[in-house]
Amino acid sequence: RNNPALGSILESMGIHDAIANWLIRYLTGELTGYQRRVPNDLPRMRETMEPCDILLVEGNSRISQMIMYLTQSSWSHASIYIGDALLRWGGPHAAEALERFGEEATSLLVESDMINGVTVRPLSKYQDRNIRVCRPHGLRVDDRDRVLSVVLSHLGVRYDRRNIFDLARYLTPFHLLP
C-alpha cells in the first residue's frame, strides 16, 4: 500500500492511458476535403452482398491517411459483412444491434476501431465513403459459418493499443525517434 515505487507505476499507467486516449481521439479525428468518387448503391449492395464478403474502405481520418501511406494502398480499413447472422444466432449483441439499428440490423458489418474495439455497424455507415467489396471464392457453407462464429465471438474485444505511439511518430515532420 505505502510502496512509493508502486504508486509511481500506477500514476505513470494513468498518464500513459490519458496520453493514449488523447492520441486516439486525435488520430481518429476526421479530416476535411474528403471526396467520394463513385456513388454507392446501398439497396443493391444489400441485395448482392454475402456473409464473409470483405468491405474495404478509404477512410478520412489521420490514422487512415497514415495507414494508406504506410501500406501504399487506397484502402485504410476493412470490415467483414455478416448480414443478418447476428440476429439469426441471437444473444445480447443481437438484441442490442436490433434496438440500435432497427431494420438496418439485417445488413451488418463487424469491424474493429481504436475507440470501440470489435463492434457491429450497419452497412450504411460507409455510404459516403469510397469502398470496394471483395468476395472469397470457393468458400464452403460450413467454412463460412465457422468464420462467422469466430468473428461474432470477438464482439466486445478491445482494440490492441500497443502500437499507438509507434503510429503517432509518423505524424512528426521529422523522425526524432527511431
ABEGO torsion letter per residue (X at the ends): XABAAAAAAAAAAAAAAAAAAAAAAAAABBBBGBBBABBBBAAAAAAABBBGBBBBBBBABAAAAAAAAAAGBABABBBBBAEAAAAAAEEAAAAAAAAAAEAAAABBBBBBBAAAEBBBBBAAAAAABBBBBBBBBGBBAAAAAAAAAAAAAABGBBBBAAAAAAAAAAABABBABX
